[in-house]
Amino acid sequence: MPIHFNDLDVVSAAAGLKSALIVPCNMCPAVTVAVREKKPFMQLLKSFLKSAPFDEYIRTLQSRLKEKGVKTKVFKSNLYHQWFMCMWTSRRQKKLREYAKQYEAVIVFGCESATETVLDAVKSTDCKVIEGMKTTGIMNAKLRFHLPCNISFEDCRTIPISR
Ligand code: SF4
């Protein structure tokens, strides 16, 4: 089910900026990163509300942007129902708009629908919207549960959206 992505060159796209708010969709992009790194998507006993590989991916990006003079903050979605940016409430979009006003750009990690959610939220601001990933298809994978409490995706293939 999750959408599969390739990375885009966010550091180049953010060149010249001083600040950016990173807005990640915690579902499909997190699955993409976990599968690519052959790591569990979730380790429920270790980190109940986050996918460690994606968390690390975002932190590495923040360090790379910092080296280029771009200060960043992550707009965190800690509750499960906030993970899916394609289904955000208007209250959540309003909150993003309030946060985004303090930054020159929003860097969004997610599909076209996630980007649409962000564009909608920030349309009344001066924020530039930068996409962090590009959709390549839909994943076909086997969901596996491992002890102690890990969730992984195995035998993954990327199926093009229109054949
Ligand atoms: S917004 Fe896009 S990337 Fe995020 S959960 Fe929905 S379909 Fe997946």
Backbone and ligand atoms as CSV (ligand in chain L), in Angstrom:
chain,resi,resn,atom,element,x,y,z
A,1,MET,N,N,0.802,-1.217,0.000
A,1,MET,CA,C,0.000,0.000,0.000
A,1,MET,C,C,0.844,1.279,0.000
A,2,PRO,N,N,1.910,1.386,0.818
A,2,PRO,CA,C,2.581,2.698,0.881
A,2,PRO,C,C,3.155,3.118,-0.459
A,3,ILE,N,N,3.207,4.410,-0.635
A,3,ILE,CA,C,3.826,4.973,-1.834
A,3,ILE,C,C,5.341,4.905,-1.674
A,4,HIS,N,N,6.010,4.637,-2.786
A,4,HIS,CA,C,7.482,4.573,-2.756
A,4,HIS,C,C,8.057,5.847,-3.360
A,5,PHE,N,N,9.177,6.300,-2.810
A,5,PHE,CA,C,9.776,7.567,-3.256
A,5,PHE,C,C,11.260,7.418,-3.556
A,6,ASN,N,N,11.745,8.353,-4.362
A,6,ASN,CA,C,13.170,8.625,-4.459
A,6,ASN,C,C,13.423,9.987,-3.822
A,7,ASP,N,N,14.642,10.153,-3.326
A,7,ASP,CA,C,14.992,11.439,-2.717
A,7,ASP,C,C,15.164,12.528,-3.777
A,8,LEU,N,N,14.826,13.740,-3.425
A,8,LEU,CA,C,15.157,14.901,-4.251
A,8,LEU,C,C,16.284,15.666,-3.561
A,9,ASP,N,N,16.957,16.526,-4.309
A,9,ASP,CA,C,18.107,17.250,-3.760
A,9,ASP,C,C,17.627,18.483,-2.981
A,10,VAL,N,N,17.267,18.234,-1.735
A,10,VAL,CA,C,16.710,19.296,-0.891
A,10,VAL,C,C,17.762,20.356,-0.564
A,11,VAL,N,N,18.995,19.924,-0.358
A,11,VAL,CA,C,20.040,20.877,0.043
A,11,VAL,C,C,20.244,21.919,-1.064
A,12,SER,N,N,20.271,21.491,-2.315
A,12,SER,CA,C,20.396,22.447,-3.427
A,12,SER,C,C,19.161,23.329,-3.525
A,13,ALA,N,N,17.991,22.727,-3.346
A,13,ALA,CA,C,16.739,23.498,-3.461
A,13,ALA,C,C,16.637,24.562,-2.374
A,14,ALA,N,N,17.286,24.297,-1.238
A,14,ALA,CA,C,17.199,25.249,-0.114
A,14,ALA,C,C,18.369,26.240,-0.109
A,15,ALA,N,N,19.215,26.172,-1.117
A,15,ALA,CA,C,20.387,27.063,-1.158
A,15,ALA,C,C,19.940,28.520,-1.082
A,16,GLY,N,N,20.615,29.275,-0.229
A,16,GLY,CA,C,20.309,30.706,-0.098
A,16,GLY,C,C,19.281,31.004,0.977
A,17,LEU,N,N,18.585,29.984,1.468
A,17,LEU,CA,C,17.594,30.212,2.525
A,17,LEU,C,C,18.295,30.296,3.873
A,18,LYS,N,N,17.621,30.952,4.797
A,18,LYS,CA,C,18.157,31.026,6.174
A,18,LYS,C,C,17.393,30.092,7.112
A,19,SER,N,N,16.147,29.812,6.765
A,19,SER,CA,C,15.354,28.968,7.669
A,19,SER,C,C,14.329,28.161,6.884
A,20,ALA,N,N,14.021,26.994,7.420
A,20,ALA,CA,C,13.009,26.147,6.782
A,20,ALA,C,C,12.359,25.249,7.829
A,21,LEU,N,N,11.082,25.034,7.633
A,21,LEU,CA,C,10.329,24.123,8.503
A,21,LEU,C,C,10.173,22.804,7.754
A,22,ILE,N,N,10.605,21.718,8.361
A,22,ILE,CA,C,10.496,20.403,7.713
A,22,ILE,C,C,9.177,19.756,8.150
A,23,VAL,N,N,8.373,19.366,7.146
A,23,VAL,CA,C,7.059,18.782,7.447
A,23,VAL,C,C,7.016,17.369,6.846
A,24,PRO,N,N,7.258,16.369,7.669
A,24,PRO,CA,C,7.254,15.007,7.125
A,24,PRO,C,C,5.921,14.298,7.327
A,25,CYS,N,N,5.482,13.604,6.293
A,25,CYS,CA,C,4.398,12.638,6.462
A,25,CYS,C,C,5.086,11.392,7.034
A,26,ASN,N,N,4.606,10.911,8.134
A,26,ASN,CA,C,5.326,9.839,8.844
A,26,ASN,C,C,4.990,8.433,8.361
A,27,MET,N,N,4.185,8.326,7.306
A,27,MET,CA,C,3.798,6.989,6.868
A,27,MET,C,C,4.637,6.525,5.672
A,28,CYS,N,N,4.215,6.858,4.451
A,28,CYS,CA,C,4.886,6.302,3.259
A,28,CYS,C,C,6.384,6.682,3.185
A,29,PRO,N,N,6.767,7.939,3.422
A,29,PRO,CA,C,8.200,8.247,3.369
A,29,PRO,C,C,8.996,7.434,4.394
A,30,ALA,N,N,8.404,7.221,5.564
A,30,ALA,CA,C,9.113,6.456,6.605
A,30,ALA,C,C,9.264,4.991,6.195
A,31,VAL,N,N,8.246,4.453,5.519
A,31,VAL,CA,C,8.349,3.067,5.037
A,31,VAL,C,C,9.429,2.985,3.958
A,32,THR,N,N,9.439,3.963,3.049
A,32,THR,CA,C,10.458,3.984,1.983
A,32,THR,C,C,11.869,3.939,2.574
A,33,VAL,N,N,12.103,4.777,3.577
A,33,VAL,CA,C,13.457,4.856,4.157
A,33,VAL,C,C,13.795,3.552,4.890
A,34,ALA,N,N,12.837,3.023,5.654
A,34,ALA,CA,C,13.100,1.785,6.397
A,34,ALA,C,C,13.411,0.627,5.445
A,35,VAL,N,N,12.641,0.535,4.352
A,35,VAL,CA,C,12.853,-0.552,3.385
A,35,VAL,C,C,14.215,-0.394,2.714
A,36,ARG,N,N,14.526,0.842,2.317
A,36,ARG,CA,C,15.805,1.106,1.642
A,36,ARG,C,C,16.988,0.740,2.534
A,37,GLU,N,N,16.842,1.001,3.820
A,37,GLU,CA,C,17.948,0.719,4.749
A,37,GLU,C,C,17.862,-0.669,5.371
A,38,LYS,N,N,16.862,-1.442,4.921
A,38,LYS,CA,C,16.671,-2.815,5.438
A,38,LYS,C,C,16.609,-2.843,6.964
A,39,LYS,N,N,15.826,-1.909,7.509
A,39,LYS,CA,C,15.646,-1.831,8.959
A,39,LYS,C,C,14.159,-1.919,9.282
A,40,PRO,N,N,13.833,-2.273,10.537
A,40,PRO,CA,C,12.402,-2.298,10.886
A,40,PRO,C,C,11.789,-0.916,10.726
A,41,PHE,N,N,10.553,-0.910,10.264
A,41,PHE,CA,C,9.814,0.352,10.155
A,41,PHE,C,C,9.530,0.896,11.549
A,42,MET,N,N,9.096,0.020,12.438
A,42,MET,CA,C,8.808,0.416,13.817
A,42,MET,C,C,9.394,-0.605,14.774
A,43,GLN,N,N,9.923,-0.120,15.885
A,43,GLN,CA,C,10.322,-0.989,16.993
A,43,GLN,C,C,9.520,-0.501,18.198
A,44,LEU,N,N,8.383,-1.116,18.385
A,44,LEU,CA,C,7.390,-0.555,19.315
A,44,LEU,C,C,7.897,-0.463,20.751
A,45,LEU,N,N,8.780,-1.374,21.142
A,45,LEU,CA,C,9.271,-1.315,22.526
A,45,LEU,C,C,10.330,-0.242,22.697
A,46,LYS,N,N,11.034,0.085,21.604
A,46,LYS,CA,C,12.117,1.081,21.682
A,46,LYS,C,C,11.588,2.491,21.467
A,47,SER,N,N,10.828,2.660,20.386
A,47,SER,CA,C,10.315,3.991,20.060
A,47,SER,C,C,8.894,3.817,19.547
A,48,PHE,N,N,7.963,3.987,20.453
A,48,PHE,CA,C,6.574,3.640,20.200
A,48,PHE,C,C,5.928,4.511,19.119
A,49,LEU,N,N,6.324,5.781,19.084
A,49,LEU,CA,C,5.610,6.703,18.194
A,49,LEU,C,C,6.476,7.261,17.077
A,50,LYS,N,N,7.545,6.577,16.753
A,50,LYS,CA,C,8.326,7.045,15.609
A,50,LYS,C,C,9.030,5.892,14.911
A,51,SER,N,N,9.360,6.136,13.647
A,51,SER,CA,C,10.118,5.177,12.865
A,51,SER,C,C,11.573,5.630,12.915
A,52,ALA,N,N,12.397,4.854,13.604
A,52,ALA,CA,C,13.782,5.287,13.861
A,52,ALA,C,C,14.580,5.587,12.579
A,53,PRO,N,N,14.485,4.761,11.510
A,53,PRO,CA,C,15.282,5.085,10.312
A,53,PRO,C,C,14.887,6.439,9.704
A,54,PHE,N,N,13.593,6.741,9.693
A,54,PHE,CA,C,13.147,8.016,9.112
A,54,PHE,C,C,13.562,9.188,10.006
A,55,ASP,N,N,13.495,8.957,11.294
A,55,ASP,CA,C,13.918,9.981,12.257
A,55,ASP,C,C,15.393,10.341,12.024
A,56,GLU,N,N,16.205,9.311,11.832
A,56,GLU,CA,C,17.637,9.500,11.590
A,56,GLU,C,C,17.860,10.224,10.248
A,57,TYR,N,N,17.082,9.832,9.252
A,57,TYR,CA,C,17.161,10.449,7.912
A,57,TYR,C,C,16.906,11.966,8.007
A,58,ILE,N,N,15.879,12.332,8.755
A,58,ILE,CA,C,15.537,13.757,8.893
A,58,ILE,C,C,16.635,14.484,9.670
A,59,ARG,N,N,17.165,13.840,10.713
A,59,ARG,CA,C,18.223,14.501,11.499
A,59,ARG,C,C,19.479,14.719,10.663
A,60,THR,N,N,19.806,13.743,9.813
A,60,THR,CA,C,20.973,13.897,8.933
A,60,THR,C,C,20.748,15.059,7.972
A,61,LEU,N,N,19.547,15.150,7.434
A,61,LEU,CA,C,19.238,16.249,6.515
A,61,LEU,C,C,19.363,17.590,7.240
A,62,GLN,N,N,18.893,17.658,8.463
A,62,GLN,CA,C,18.988,18.904,9.229
A,62,GLN,C,C,20.452,19.320,9.411
A,63,SER,N,N,21.317,18.338,9.671
A,63,SER,CA,C,22.750,18.651,9.826
A,63,SER,C,C,23.329,19.183,8.524
A,64,ARG,N,N,22.941,18.555,7.408
A,64,ARG,CA,C,23.472,18.996,6.102
A,64,ARG,C,C,22.981,20.406,5.786
A,65,LEU,N,N,21.746,20.689,6.124
A,65,LEU,CA,C,21.213,22.038,5.863
A,65,LEU,C,C,21.881,23.062,6.781
A,66,LYS,N,N,22.136,22.653,8.001
A,66,LYS,CA,C,22.799,23.564,8.962
A,66,LYS,C,C,24.188,23.971,8.445
A,67,GLU,N,N,24.893,22.990,7.871
A,67,GLU,CA,C,26.223,23.285,7.297
A,67,GLU,C,C,26.131,24.344,6.205
A,68,LYS,N,N,24.985,24.411,5.535
A,68,LYS,CA,C,24.787,25.398,4.451
A,68,LYS,C,C,24.127,26.680,4.964
A,69,GLY,N,N,23.997,26.779,6.286
A,69,GLY,CA,C,23.448,28.006,6.866
A,69,GLY,C,C,21.933,28.051,6.946
A,70,VAL,N,N,21.274,26.897,6.751
A,70,VAL,CA,C,19.800,26.864,6.824
A,70,VAL,C,C,19.390,26.263,8.178
A,71,LYS,N,N,18.753,27.102,8.999
A,71,LYS,CA,C,18.268,26.609,10.290
A,71,LYS,C,C,16.927,25.923,10.066
A,72,THR,N,N,16.740,24.747,10.660
A,72,THR,CA,C,15.492,24.008,10.438
A,72,THR,C,C,14.856,23.570,11.749
A,73,LYS,N,N,13.576,23.344,11.637
A,73,LYS,CA,C,12.843,22.716,12.744
A,73,LYS,C,C,11.872,21.725,12.112
A,74,VAL,N,N,11.569,20.663,12.847
A,74,VAL,CA,C,10.621,19.674,12.317
A,74,VAL,C,C,9.241,19.936,12.909
A,75,PHE,N,N,8.245,19.978,12.038
A,75,PHE,CA,C,6.851,20.084,12.464
A,75,PHE,C,C,6.402,18.663,12.794
A,76,LYS,N,N,6.418,18.336,14.076
A,76,LYS,CA,C,6.227,16.936,14.476
A,76,LYS,C,C,4.758,16.537,14.527
A,77,SER,N,N,4.514,15.316,14.081
A,77,SER,CA,C,3.179,14.730,14.176
A,77,SER,C,C,3.298,13.526,15.095
A,78,ASN,N,N,2.994,13.737,16.360
A,78,ASN,CA,C,3.231,12.670,17.324
A,78,ASN,C,C,2.088,11.671,17.442
A,79,LEU,N,N,0.899,12.085,17.067
A,79,LEU,CA,C,-0.239,11.171,17.198
A,79,LEU,C,C,-0.445,10.420,15.884
A,80,TYR,N,N,-0.845,9.169,15.985
A,80,TYR,CA,C,-0.942,8.334,14.791
A,80,TYR,C,C,-1.845,8.954,13.721
A,81,HIS,N,N,-2.962,9.532,14.134
A,81,HIS,CA,C,-3.883,10.061,13.120
A,81,HIS,C,C,-3.305,11.291,12.406
A,82,GLN,N,N,-2.237,11.869,12.969
A,82,GLN,CA,C,-1.591,13.011,12.301
A,82,GLN,C,C,-0.514,12.559,11.314
A,83,TRP,N,N,-0.220,11.271,11.329
A,83,TRP,CA,C,0.859,10.772,10.465
A,83,TRP,C,C,0.513,10.887,8.990
A,84,PHE,N,N,-0.755,10.780,8.673
A,84,PHE,CA,C,-1.197,10.726,7.270
A,84,PHE,C,C,-1.552,12.137,6.815
A,85,MET,N,N,-0.650,12.779,6.115
A,85,MET,CA,C,-0.889,14.182,5.740
A,85,MET,C,C,-2.011,14.342,4.730
A,86,CYS,N,N,-2.343,13.248,4.023
A,86,CYS,CA,C,-3.464,13.308,3.070
A,86,CYS,C,C,-4.797,13.413,3.798
A,87,MET,N,N,-4.779,13.254,5.132
A,87,MET,CA,C,-6.053,13.267,5.879
A,87,MET,C,C,-6.002,14.208,7.077
A,88,TRP,N,N,-5.179,15.230,6.978
A,88,TRP,CA,C,-5.083,16.167,8.100
A,88,TRP,C,C,-6.393,16.935,8.305
A,89,THR,N,N,-6.644,17.293,9.535
A,89,THR,CA,C,-7.810,18.128,9.848
A,89,THR,C,C,-7.472,19.588,9.511
A,90,SER,N,N,-8.515,20.407,9.392
A,90,SER,CA,C,-8.246,21.826,9.110
A,90,SER,C,C,-7.546,22.475,10.298
A,91,ARG,N,N,-7.782,21.955,11.478
A,91,ARG,CA,C,-7.094,22.479,12.671
A,91,ARG,C,C,-5.575,22.269,12.571
A,92,ARG,N,N,-5.223,21.095,12.068
A,92,ARG,CA,C,-3.785,20.766,11.912
A,92,ARG,C,C,-3.153,21.660,10.831
A,93,GLN,N,N,-3.899,21.897,9.761
A,93,GLN,CA,C,-3.399,22.775,8.691
A,93,GLN,C,C,-3.214,24.202,9.228
A,94,LYS,N,N,-4.160,24.622,10.065
A,94,LYS,CA,C,-4.074,25.963,10.637
A,94,LYS,C,C,-2.822,26.071,11.523
A,95,LYS,N,N,-2.572,25.016,12.277
A,95,LYS,CA,C,-1.389,25.015,13.144
A,95,LYS,C,C,-0.113,25.117,12.302
A,96,LEU,N,N,-0.095,24.375,11.184
A,96,LEU,CA,C,1.064,24.450,10.293
A,96,LEU,C,C,1.234,25.876,9.760
A,97,ARG,N,N,0.126,26.495,9.367
A,97,ARG,CA,C,0.201,27.866,8.840
A,97,ARG,C,C,0.839,28.802,9.877
A,98,GLU,N,N,0.447,28.665,11.133
A,98,GLU,CA,C,0.989,29.528,12.184
A,98,GLU,C,C,2.497,29.304,12.350
A,99,TYR,N,N,2.927,28.047,12.314
A,99,TYR,CA,C,4.352,27.724,12.438
A,99,TYR,C,C,5.121,28.214,11.206
A,100,ALA,N,N,4.535,27.972,10.024
A,100,ALA,CA,C,5.244,28.247,8.775
A,100,ALA,C,C,5.558,29.725,8.600
A,101,LYS,N,N,4.731,30.590,9.184
A,101,LYS,CA,C,4.945,32.033,9.052
A,101,LYS,C,C,6.317,32.460,9.557
A,102,GLN,N,N,6.902,31.655,10.432
A,102,GLN,CA,C,8.200,32.016,11.022
A,102,GLN,C,C,9.381,31.547,10.164
A,103,TYR,N,N,9.088,30.903,9.025
A,103,TYR,CA,C,10.164,30.333,8.196
A,103,TYR,C,C,10.057,30.815,6.752
A,104,GLU,N,N,11.213,30.763,6.062
A,104,GLU,CA,C,11.225,31.169,4.651
A,104,GLU,C,C,10.655,30.078,3.746
A,105,ALA,N,N,10.774,28.837,4.198
A,105,ALA,CA,C,10.319,27.729,3.344
A,105,ALA,C,C,9.791,26.582,4.186
A,106,VAL,N,N,8.970,25.771,3.544
A,106,VAL,CA,C,8.530,24.506,4.140
A,106,VAL,C,C,9.063,23.400,3.246
A,107,ILE,N,N,9.723,22.438,3.851
A,107,ILE,CA,C,10.221,21.277,3.094
A,107,ILE,C,C,9.304,20.110,3.426
A,108,VAL,N,N,8.598,19.619,2.419
A,108,VAL,CA,C,7.608,18.573,2.681
A,108,VAL,C,C,8.098,17.215,2.196
A,109,PHE,N,N,7.942,16.225,3.058
A,109,PHE,CA,C,8.270,14.849,2.698
A,109,PHE,C,C,6.971,14.057,2.627
A,110,GLY,N,N,6.601,13.679,1.421
A,110,GLY,CA,C,5.365,12.940,1.224
A,110,GLY,C,C,5.002,12.970,-0.250
A,111,CYS,N,N,3.819,12.467,-0.544
A,111,CYS,CA,C,3.376,12.398,-1.942
A,111,CYS,C,C,2.787,13.736,-2.390
A,112,GLU,N,N,2.237,13.752,-3.580
A,112,GLU,CA,C,1.618,14.966,-4.136
A,112,GLU,C,C,0.467,15.439,-3.246
A,113,SER,N,N,-0.214,14.489,-2.618
A,113,SER,CA,C,-1.328,14.861,-1.740
A,113,SER,C,C,-0.801,15.554,-0.481
A,114,ALA,N,N,0.321,15.095,0.034
A,114,ALA,CA,C,0.946,15.747,1.199
A,114,ALA,C,C,1.360,17.168,0.821
A,115,THR,N,N,1.936,17.315,-0.380
A,115,THR,CA,C,2.348,18.648,-0.841
A,115,THR,C,C,1.129,19.552,-0.964
A,116,GLU,N,N,0.026,18.996,-1.456
A,116,GLU,CA,C,-1.207,19.778,-1.602
A,116,GLU,C,C,-1.694,20.270,-0.231
A,117,THR,N,N,-1.594,19.394,0.758
A,117,THR,CA,C,-1.992,19.776,2.124
A,117,THR,C,C,-1.168,20.970,2.592
A,118,VAL,N,N,0.133,20.925,2.303
A,118,VAL,CA,C,1.021,22.021,2.728
A,118,VAL,C,C,0.721,23.287,1.929
A,119,LEU,N,N,0.566,23.137,0.615
A,119,LEU,CA,C,0.283,24.319,-0.223
A,119,LEU,C,C,-0.993,25.015,0.251
A,120,ASP,N,N,-1.971,24.205,0.576
A,120,ASP,CA,C,-3.245,24.725,1.087
A,120,ASP,C,C,-3.041,25.489,2.389
A,121,ALA,N,N,-2.225,24.900,3.257
A,121,ALA,CA,C,-2.026,25.491,4.582
A,121,ALA,C,C,-1.256,26.806,4.514
A,122,VAL,N,N,-0.289,26.906,3.596
A,122,VAL,CA,C,0.609,28.080,3.616
A,122,VAL,C,C,0.283,29.090,2.516
A,123,LYS,N,N,-0.862,28.921,1.834
A,123,LYS,CA,C,-1.114,29.770,0.656
A,123,LYS,C,C,-1.186,31.264,1.000
A,124,SER,N,N,-1.527,31.581,2.247
A,124,SER,CA,C,-1.609,33.003,2.600
A,124,SER,C,C,-0.295,33.529,3.173
A,125,THR,N,N,0.764,32.736,3.137
A,125,THR,CA,C,2.064,33.160,3.667
A,125,THR,C,C,3.047,33.347,2.499
A,126,ASP,N,N,4.262,33.827,2.841
A,126,ASP,CA,C,5.288,33.993,1.795
A,126,ASP,C,C,6.177,32.752,1.668
A,127,CYS,N,N,5.799,31.695,2.321
A,127,CYS,CA,C,6.653,30.499,2.374
A,127,CYS,C,C,6.807,29.814,1.023
A,128,LYS,N,N,8.059,29.496,0.721
A,128,LYS,CA,C,8.319,28.679,-0.459
A,128,LYS,C,C,8.095,27.221,-0.058
A,129,VAL,N,N,7.547,26.401,-0.957
A,129,VAL,CA,C,7.340,24.978,-0.638
A,129,VAL,C,C,8.327,24.142,-1.464
A,130,ILE,N,N,9.115,23.353,-0.758
A,130,ILE,CA,C,10.129,22.508,-1.416
A,130,ILE,C,C,9.749,21.041,-1.189
A,131,GLU,N,N,9.731,20.264,-2.258
A,131,GLU,CA,C,9.419,18.834,-2.113
A,131,GLU,C,C,10.712,18.053,-1.861
A,132,GLY,N,N,10.641,17.176,-0.874
A,132,GLY,CA,C,11.832,16.412,-0.488
A,132,GLY,C,C,11.947,15.065,-1.158
A,133,MET,N,N,10.839,14.573,-1.675
A,133,MET,CA,C,10.853,13.249,-2.295
A,133,MET,C,C,9.953,13.242,-3.524
A,134,LYS,N,N,10.254,12.311,-4.431
A,134,LYS,CA,C,9.463,12.198,-5.663
A,134,LYS,C,C,8.838,10.796,-5.708
A,135,THR,N,N,7.559,10.752,-5.996
A,135,THR,CA,C,6.847,9.467,-6.074
A,135,THR,C,C,7.368,8.626,-7.244
A,136,THR,N,N,7.635,7.356,-6.961
A,136,THR,CA,C,8.081,6.474,-8.046
A,136,THR,C,C,7.082,5.347,-8.318
A,137,GLY,N,N,6.188,5.097,-7.353
A,137,GLY,CA,C,5.211,4.031,-7.549
A,137,GLY,C,C,4.582,3.638,-6.225
A,138,ILE,N,N,3.899,2.514,-6.252
A,138,ILE,CA,C,3.273,2.004,-5.023
A,138,ILE,C,C,3.972,0.710,-4.643
A,139,MET,N,N,4.226,0.562,-3.351
A,139,MET,CA,C,4.943,-0.628,-2.909
A,139,MET,C,C,4.025,-1.841,-2.823
A,140,ASN,N,N,4.603,-2.955,-3.213
A,140,ASN,CA,C,3.966,-4.235,-2.950
A,140,ASN,C,C,4.922,-4.947,-2.005
A,141,ALA,N,N,4.456,-5.250,-0.789
A,141,ALA,CA,C,5.379,-5.786,0.216
A,141,ALA,C,C,4.653,-6.725,1.162
A,142,LYS,N,N,5.446,-7.477,1.904
A,142,LYS,CA,C,4.861,-8.355,2.928
A,142,LYS,C,C,5.135,-7.738,4.292
A,143,LEU,N,N,4.061,-7.522,5.016
A,143,LEU,CA,C,4.184,-6.956,6.355
A,143,LEU,C,C,4.570,-8.079,7.312
A,144,ARG,N,N,5.625,-7.845,8.109
A,144,ARG,CA,C,6.073,-8.884,9.041
A,144,ARG,C,C,6.159,-8.319,10.460
A,145,PHE,N,N,5.779,-9.151,11.413
A,145,PHE,CA,C,5.945,-8.812,12.825
A,145,PHE,C,C,7.043,-9.708,13.387
A,146,HIS,N,N,8.024,-9.100,14.029
A,146,HIS,CA,C,9.119,-9.864,14.613
A,146,HIS,C,C,9.165,-9.599,16.108
A,147,LEU,N,N,9.630,-10.595,16.851
A,147,LEU,CA,C,9.845,-10.355,18.277
A,147,LEU,C,C,11.050,-9.436,18.444
A,148,PRO,N,N,11.112,-8.551,19.443
A,148,PRO,CA,C,10.108,-8.457,20.488
A,148,PRO,C,C,8.829,-7.739,20.026
A,149,CYS,N,N,8.949,-6.722,19.241
A,149,CYS,CA,C,7.730,-6.014,18.830
A,149,CYS,C,C,8.054,-5.132,17.626
A,150,ASN,N,N,8.680,-5.749,16.640
A,150,ASN,CA,C,9.111,-4.974,15.471
A,150,ASN,C,C,8.170,-5.187,14.284
A,151,ILE,N,N,8.004,-4.128,13.509
A,151,ILE,CA,C,7.202,-4.219,12.284
A,151,ILE,C,C,8.115,-3.903,11.106
A,152,SER,N,N,8.157,-4.818,10.134
A,152,SER,CA,C,9.012,-4.623,8.954
A,152,SER,C,C,8.218,-4.882,7.682
A,153,PHE,N,N,8.774,-4.402,6.581
A,153,PHE,CA,C,8.218,-4.701,5.264
A,153,PHE,C,C,9.273,-5.502,4.501
A,154,GLU,N,N,8.861,-6.641,3.952
A,154,GLU,CA,C,9.820,-7.506,3.252
A,154,GLU,C,C,9.319,-7.821,1.843
A,155,ASP,N,N,10.239,-8.349,1.024
A,155,ASP,CA,C,9.935,-8.697,-0.373
A,155,ASP,C,C,9.261,-7.529,-1.095
A,156,CYS,N,N,9.873,-6.368,-0.968
A,156,CYS,CA,C,9.228,-5.159,-1.518
A,156,CYS,C,C,9.526,-4.992,-3.003
A,157,ARG,N,N,8.494,-4.643,-3.733
A,157,ARG,CA,C,8.636,-4.251,-5.133
A,157,ARG,C,C,7.905,-2.936,-5.316
A,158,THR,N,N,8.372,-2.131,-6.284
A,158,THR,CA,C,7.678,-0.869,-6.565
A,158,THR,C,C,6.877,-1.041,-7.854
A,159,ILE,N,N,5.583,-0.841,-7.742
A,159,ILE,CA,C,4.687,-1.010,-8.888
A,159,ILE,C,C,4.380,0.383,-9.456
A,160,PRO,N,N,4.652,0.603,-10.742
A,160,PRO,CA,C,4.344,1.918,-11.316
A,160,PRO,C,C,2.862,2.247,-11.167
A,161,ILE,N,N,2.558,3.523,-10.978
A,161,ILE,CA,C,1.162,3.910,-10.740
A,161,ILE,C,C,0.314,3.710,-12.002
A,162,SER,N,N,0.833,4.072,-13.170
A,162,SER,CA,C,0.066,3.726,-14.369
A,162,SER,C,C,0.989,2.962,-15.305
A,163,ARG,N,N,0.551,1.775,-15.644
A,163,ARG,CA,C,1.402,0.891,-16.447
A,163,ARG,C,C,1.295,1.281,-17.912
L,1,SF4,S1,S,0.027,11.874,2.373
L,1,SF4,FE1,FE,0.793,10.602,0.731
L,1,SF4,S2,S,2.716,9.862,1.584
L,1,SF4,FE2,FE,1.481,10.512,3.323
L,1,SF4,S3,S,0.268,8.720,4.005
L,1,SF4,FE3,FE,-0.992,9.871,2.555
L,1,SF4,S4,S,-0.563,8.792,0.629
L,1,SF4,FE4,FE,1.156,8.278,1.978
